[in-house]
């Protein structure tokens, strides 16, 4: 089989379970012959599962009353003897559509550069959830998990420090078995944030999320959160908020988080 006959879109459809049966056998044969691609598919599936675990609880939250009001049908005269076109099934979906639209509009407004209440937007997405989502999105990436690799650490540090407006430095975790593989710039609630990524010999990855939006938070203790399959230790120190995320056991992550905390405190 020619590997160039498999398109990237088909690989993603296979991951999402949306690939037509007529193409499934071809894609599976391609993956069987390409261990690197098969590993990429495995990581994408793990990413999907982690995102699902992070956001599924939101589906059980009640729809706010003001959004429910938006989905209320207009009062019109109807013949009760005839089946209503707006069944319960369709009304639920109209409400869901309006909720998605409203949340999308809210997200755009909160991200607007002229918005004058960054402390409110910072409360919208808590630090551990921001960090966990960033970890789930980028840590499984095989080809480009970071924007700037560790081989260019000096340039990475200068770039991120300039964008955050404060000096940032990735801790050294080699003694714990984790080496820096690089970092990237990400959007936060009201400004840029940095993410440093580390990898163990086994391929296990941890990410350190660094934000300067912490001045709006009053919770400065060293805390732990479970965000789906991702464990997060997070804390606030002066102008910075830090969150260390990973798919390892709480005790193992605590050991690394303590080392990160100690190094940052000394600096």
Secondary structure by P-SEA (a helix, b strand, c coil): cccccccaaaaaaaaacccccccaaaaaaaaaacaaaaaaaaaaaaaaaaaaaaccccccccccaaaaaaacccbbbbcccccccccaaaaaaaaaaaaaaaaaaaaaaaaccccccaaaaaacccaaaaaaaaaaaccccccccccccccaaaaaaaaaaaaacbbbbbbbcccccbbbccccccccccbbbbbbbbbccccbbbbbbbbccccccccccccccccccbbbbbbbcccbbbbbbccccaaaaaaaaaaaaaaaaac
